[in-house]
Amino acid sequence: MNKAESKYFNTAVKMDEALLTLLEKKDFEYITVKEICEQAGVNRSTFYLHYETTRDLLMETLEYIDAQFLGYFQIDASKAIDKIKSGSLDDLVLITPEYLTPYLAFIRDHKKVFASALKKPDTFQSNISFQKMFEHIFNPIMERLHIPQSERNYILSFYIRGIMGIVGEWLKQDCSDPINVIAGIIMKCILPVTDTHADKTHR
C-alpha cells in the first residue's frame, strides 16, 4: 500500500468509525454529513471526495465491519471445509446452529448499522458476510449433493430472502429475543436438501 492509498484507507476508517459512533446515538436518517465530518475530524470536501451520499458511507461501513465476521466463528475454517468435502452426505445440512449462532451474534453486536441497512432493502439484502457464508459453505455442500448449477441460484435466493426476512424482523425488535430462539425459528423453516443424483439412481 503506497502513501496515497494508506491515507485514503485511514480516512475511510475514520469515516466508518464515526458513523458507527453516531449510530449509537441516533437513527441513520437523522445523521448529517456535517456530524460525520466533525466526528471523524475531517472536512466536508474530504467526505465528498470519498462518497456521494451518506448511504455510500453506510455501504462501506458494512464492508468495514464485515472484516470482523470470521472472528465470530469458533470452528476452524479449513476443518469445516474438509468436513464438507469428505464427510458423510447425511451430515451435510445447509443451515445448522454451528453457522447460524455466530452469524446472529455478529448481527446482534452490530444491530445499529444492520437496522439502518434494513431501511434500505437492497443494501440489507446484499449483506456481504451473509453472502460469504453462502459462497464458502453452502455452495460446496450443494456441489456434493449434486445440485445442478442451474438450480443453485434459485435455492440460494430462497434461503437468503427467508433468513434475511427473519433477521429483519429480529432487528425491528432490537434483537430482544435470544439468539437460540431465532436460530430455532430459522431451523424450523429449513427444508432438507437431498442428493439429487441419489434420487435419480433410485427411481
C-alpha positions in Angstrom: 0.0 0.0 0.0 1.5 3.3 -1.1 1.3 6.6 0.8 -1.8 7.8 -1.1 -3.6 4.5 -0.6 -2.7 4.5 3.1 -4.1 8.0 3.6 -7.3 7.1 1.7 -7.7 3.9 3.8 -7.1 5.8 7.1 -9.6 8.4 6.2 -12.2 5.8 5.2 -11.7 4.1 8.6 -12.2 7.4 10.4 -15.5 7.8 8.5 -16.6 4.3 9.2 -15.8 4.6 12.9 -17.6 8.0 13.0 -20.8 6.6 11.5 -20.7 3.6 13.9 -20.3 6.0 16.9 -23.2 8.2 15.7 -25.5 5.3 15.1 -25.3 4.6 18.8 -26.8 8.0 19.4 -29.4 8.4 16.7 -31.1 6.8 13.7 -29.2 6.8 10.4 -31.7 9.0 8.6 -31.0 11.8 11.1 -27.2 11.7 10.8 -25.8 14.5 8.7 -22.6 14.8 6.7 -21.6 17.7 9.0 -21.9 15.4 12.1 -19.9 12.6 10.4 -17.2 15.0 9.4 -17.0 16.5 12.9 -16.9 13.1 14.5 -14.2 11.9 12.1 -12.2 15.1 12.3 -12.3 15.8 8.5 -13.8 18.5 6.4 -16.8 18.2 4.1 -14.7 18.3 0.9 -12.9 15.2 2.1 -16.2 13.4 2.7 -17.4 14.2 -0.8 -14.1 13.1 -2.2 -14.9 9.6 -0.9 -18.7 9.4 -1.1 -21.6 11.0 -2.9 -24.1 10.4 -0.1 -24.3 9.1 3.5 -25.8 5.9 2.0 -22.5 5.3 0.2 -20.7 5.5 3.6 -23.3 3.1 5.1 -22.4 0.5 2.4 -18.7 0.9 3.1 -19.2 0.7 6.8 -21.0 -2.7 6.3 -17.9 -3.8 4.4 -15.7 -2.5 7.2 -17.4 -4.4 10.0 -17.5 -7.5 7.7 -13.8 -7.9 8.2 -14.7 -8.9 11.8 -17.2 -11.6 10.7 -14.9 -14.7 10.7 -13.7 -13.9 14.2 -17.2 -14.9 15.4 -16.7 -18.5 14.3 -15.3 -20.8 16.9 -14.7 -23.6 14.3 -11.6 -23.8 12.2 -12.5 -22.8 8.7 -10.2 -25.3 7.0 -11.5 -28.2 9.1 -15.1 -27.1 8.3 -14.3 -27.1 4.6 -12.6 -30.5 4.8 -15.7 -31.8 6.6 -17.9 -30.5 3.8 -15.8 -32.1 1.1 -15.2 -35.5 2.7 -17.8 -36.1 5.4 -20.9 -38.2 5.2 -23.6 -36.9 3.0 -26.1 -37.5 5.8 -24.3 -34.8 7.8 -24.5 -32.1 5.1 -27.2 -29.7 6.1 -27.3 -26.2 4.5 -28.2 -24.4 7.8 -27.1 -25.5 11.2 -26.7 -23.8 14.6 -22.9 -24.1 14.1 -23.2 -21.5 11.4 -26.3 -19.6 12.5 -25.2 -18.8 16.0 -22.1 -16.8 15.2 -23.9 -15.1 12.3 -26.7 -14.0 14.6 -24.2 -12.9 17.2 -22.5 -10.8 14.6 -25.8 -9.2 13.6 -26.8 -8.5 17.2 -23.4 -6.9 18.1 -23.7 -4.6 15.1 -27.5 -4.2 15.2 -27.4 -0.4 14.8 -25.7 -0.5 11.4 -27.7 -3.5 10.2 -31.0 -1.9 11.4 -30.0 1.1 9.3 -29.3 -1.1 6.3 -32.7 -2.8 6.8 -34.4 0.5 5.9 -32.5 0.3 2.5 -33.7 -3.1 1.3 -31.2 -3.6 -1.5 -28.4 -2.7 0.9 -29.6 -5.1 3.5 -30.2 -8.0 1.0 -26.6 -7.6 -0.3 -25.2 -8.2 3.2 -21.6 -9.2 2.5 -20.9 -11.5 5.4 -24.1 -13.5 4.6 -23.1 -13.8 1.0 -19.7 -15.1 2.0 -21.2 -17.7 4.2 -23.2 -19.0 1.3 -20.2 -18.9 -1.0 -17.8 -20.8 1.2 -20.2 -23.2 3.0 -23.4 -23.7 1.1 -22.1 -23.8 -2.4 -19.7 -26.7 -1.6 -22.5 -28.5 0.1 -24.7 -28.3 -2.9 -21.8 -29.4 -5.0 -21.5 -32.6 -3.0 -25.3 -33.1 -3.1 -25.2 -32.8 -6.9 -27.5 -29.9 -7.0 -27.4 -28.7 -10.7 -25.6 -25.4 -11.1 -28.7 -24.1 -12.9 -30.8 -24.6 -9.7 -28.3 -23.2 -7.1 -29.1 -19.5 -7.5 -32.8 -20.2 -7.0 -32.1 -22.2 -3.9 -29.7 -19.6 -2.5 -32.2 -16.8 -3.3 -34.9 -18.7 -1.3 -32.6 -19.2 1.7 -31.2 -15.6 1.6 -34.6 -13.9 1.4 -36.2 -16.2 4.0 -33.4 -15.9 6.6 -32.9 -12.2 6.0 -36.7 -11.8 6.5 -36.5 -13.4 9.9 -33.3 -11.4 10.8 -35.1 -8.3 9.6 -38.0 -8.9 12.0 -35.5 -9.6 14.8 -33.8 -6.3 14.1 -37.1 -4.5 14.3 -37.5 -5.9 17.8 -34.0 -4.6 18.6 -32.7 -8.2 18.7 -34.6 -8.7 22.0 -35.2 -12.4 21.5 -32.3 -14.7 22.4 -30.1 -15.9 19.6 -31.0 -19.6 20.2 -34.7 -18.7 19.8 -34.1 -17.0 16.4 -31.8 -19.9 15.3 -34.5 -22.3 16.3 -37.2 -20.5 14.2 -34.9 -20.4 11.2 -34.2 -24.2 11.6 -38.0 -24.8 11.6 -38.3 -23.1 8.3 -35.5 -25.0 6.6 -36.3 -27.8 4.1 -33.8 -30.6 3.7 -31.8 -30.6 0.5 -31.2 -34.1 -0.7 -28.6 -35.6 -3.1 -30.3 -35.2 -6.5 -28.0 -37.7 -8.1 -29.0 -40.3 -5.5 -32.7 -39.6 -6.1 -32.3 -40.3 -9.8 -30.5 -43.5 -9.3 -33.2 -44.9 -7.0 -36.0 -44.2 -9.4 
